[in-house]
């Protein structure tokens, strides 16, 4: 089981959890070199996948922490979201 965690608010970040164990986590501020950057952490996602040696197609679930998505619309959003959507 591989889970991609995404946080798109203050200090945007991403992580990979494999079989219940944290494999890698990265803040978007590292690849962008902008302190406390928010928004979609596309660079952090790519870096986490690369570091963990995991292909996008291998992700089983995506967990999202966001203040930007209305909870009542999460089902429609996540049903059509892919990792390549940035």
C-alpha positions, 0 to 999 in steps of 0.5 A: 500500500503506497499513499501520497500525502499532500498538504497545500496550505502554509508550508506546502509539503508532500510525503510517501507512506509505504505499508504504514511506514513514512518513507520520505517527506519534503517541504515545497520550500526546499525545491523552490527555495522560498521560505514557507511557500504554500500552494500545490507542492508539485516539486515536493511530490516529484522529489518524494517519488524520485527519492522513494523510487516509486512511479506515479502509477504505483500510488494506491491512495492520495491523502489531501490536507487543504483549506482550499477544497470544500469538503462537500466537493472532495468526492468529485475532485479526488475521483478525477485527480491524478498525480500528473495534474498540477 
